[in-house]
Amino acid sequence: MSLTVTIIAKLSGVDTATARRALDTVAAFDEPQADAPAEFSHGAQARCYAFATIAEFRPVFFWVGIIAVAAIPVLLVIKVLHHG
């Protein structure tokens, strides 16, 4: 199982099989503007499909966003401890 699938599953609140299916579905499309299949049209599955689309068509944006989400709390703790 890839790290991308695991991250998408955790962030969207679905199981890894659904995240893998979303990533495979997105990879099968030629253009990012294609309509999402019905199973990915609402709820956590829609969020999963959105993350998969970003990961597939804009991977740098996806990984920089993941790193930023992880780095912000660390930077806040450093700032509090430094100026505390």
MARFI-450589 format. One record per residue (C-alpha): residue number from 1; residue in three letters; y, z negated, x negated. Coordinates in pm, whole numbers. Example, Ala and Ser with C-alpha at 12.3 -4.5 7.8 and 13.67 -1.06 7.14 Angstrom:
residues 2
+------+------+--------+--------+--------+
| resi | resn |      Y |      Z |      X |
+------+------+--------+--------+--------+
|    1 |  ALA |   -450 |   -780 |  -1230 |
|    2 |  SER |   -106 |   -714 |  -1367 |
+------+------+--------+--------+--------+
END
This chain:
residues 84
+------+------+--------+--------+--------+
| resi | resn |      Y |      Z |      X |
+------+------+--------+--------+--------+
|    1 |  MET |      0 |      0 |      0 |
|    2 |  SER |    337 |     95 |   -141 |
|    3 |  LEU |    633 |   -135 |   -183 |
|    4 |  THR |    843 |     89 |     41 |
|    5 |  VAL |    598 |     52 |    330 |
|    6 |  THR |    587 |   -325 |    285 |
|    7 |  ILE |    966 |   -356 |    280 |
|    8 |  ILE |   1007 |   -133 |    586 |
|    9 |  ALA |    743 |   -334 |    774 |
|   10 |  LYS |    903 |   -670 |    688 |
|   11 |  LEU |   1258 |   -561 |    768 |
|   12 |  SER |   1172 |   -393 |   1096 |
|   13 |  GLY |    921 |   -649 |   1220 |
|   14 |  VAL |    621 |   -419 |   1258 |
|   15 |  ASP |    283 |   -411 |   1090 |
|   16 |  THR |    223 |   -206 |    776 |
|   17 |  ALA |     15 |     54 |    962 |
|   18 |  THR |    312 |    134 |   1187 |
|   19 |  ALA |    545 |    148 |    887 |
|   20 |  ARG |    307 |    385 |    705 |
|   21 |  ARG |    279 |    603 |   1018 |
|   22 |  ALA |    661 |    617 |   1048 |
|   23 |  LEU |    699 |    711 |    683 |
|   24 |  ASP |    431 |    981 |    714 |
|   25 |  THR |    594 |   1115 |   1030 |
|   26 |  VAL |    936 |   1134 |    867 |
|   27 |  ALA |    786 |   1307 |    563 |
|   28 |  ALA |    633 |   1573 |    789 |
|   29 |  PHE |    975 |   1676 |    924 |
|   30 |  ASP |   1186 |   1926 |    731 |
|   31 |  GLU |   1525 |   1797 |    840 |
|   32 |  PRO |   1657 |   1444 |    885 |
|   33 |  GLN |   1825 |   1528 |   1217 |
|   34 |  ALA |   1493 |   1588 |   1392 |
|   35 |  ASP |   1435 |   1379 |   1703 |
|   36 |  ALA |   1212 |   1077 |   1664 |
|   37 |  PRO |    875 |   1086 |   1841 |
|   38 |  ALA |    848 |    887 |   2164 |
|   39 |  GLU |    656 |    601 |   2001 |
|   40 |  PHE |    950 |    540 |   1766 |
|   41 |  SER |   1225 |    564 |   2027 |
|   42 |  HIS |   1292 |    197 |   2105 |
|   43 |  GLY |   1259 |   -157 |   1974 |
|   44 |  ALA |   1116 |   -250 |   1638 |
|   45 |  GLN |    947 |     89 |   1607 |
|   46 |  ALA |   1288 |    262 |   1625 |
|   47 |  ARG |   1420 |     33 |   1352 |
|   48 |  CYS |   1110 |    112 |   1145 |
|   49 |  TYR |   1162 |    486 |   1193 |
|   50 |  ALA |   1529 |    453 |   1090 |
|   51 |  PHE |   1435 |    270 |    768 |
|   52 |  ALA |   1168 |    533 |    698 |
|   53 |  THR |   1421 |    813 |    748 |
|   54 |  ILE |   1663 |    654 |    504 |
|   55 |  ALA |   1385 |    587 |    252 |
|   56 |  GLU |   1261 |    946 |    272 |
|   57 |  PHE |   1586 |   1144 |    276 |
|   58 |  ARG |   1821 |    905 |     89 |
|   59 |  PRO |   1600 |    695 |   -141 |
|   60 |  VAL |   1881 |    584 |   -373 |
|   61 |  PHE |   2080 |    457 |    -75 |
|   62 |  PHE |   1771 |    272 |     52 |
|   63 |  TRP |   1694 |     98 |   -279 |
|   64 |  VAL |   2057 |     11 |   -359 |
|   65 |  GLY |   2083 |   -142 |    -12 |
|   66 |  ILE |   1768 |   -347 |    -63 |
|   67 |  ILE |   1893 |   -471 |   -401 |
|   68 |  ALA |   2232 |   -556 |   -252 |
|   69 |  VAL |   2074 |   -755 |     30 |
|   70 |  ALA |   1880 |   -956 |   -227 |
|   71 |  ALA |   2172 |   -994 |   -470 |
|   72 |  ILE |   2442 |  -1119 |   -230 |
|   73 |  PRO |   2290 |  -1466 |   -170 |
|   74 |  VAL |   2229 |  -1508 |   -544 |
|   75 |  LEU |   2589 |  -1416 |   -622 |
|   76 |  LEU |   2716 |  -1658 |   -357 |
|   77 |  VAL |   2510 |  -1944 |   -504 |
|   78 |  ILE |   2640 |  -1863 |   -852 |
|   79 |  LYS |   2997 |  -1861 |   -723 |
|   80 |  VAL |   2954 |  -2196 |   -547 |
|   81 |  LEU |   2793 |  -2357 |   -851 |
|   82 |  HIS |   3050 |  -2215 |  -1087 |
|   83 |  HIS |   3358 |  -2313 |   -885 |
|   84 |  GLY |   3199 |  -2615 |   -713 |
+------+------+--------+--------+--------+
END
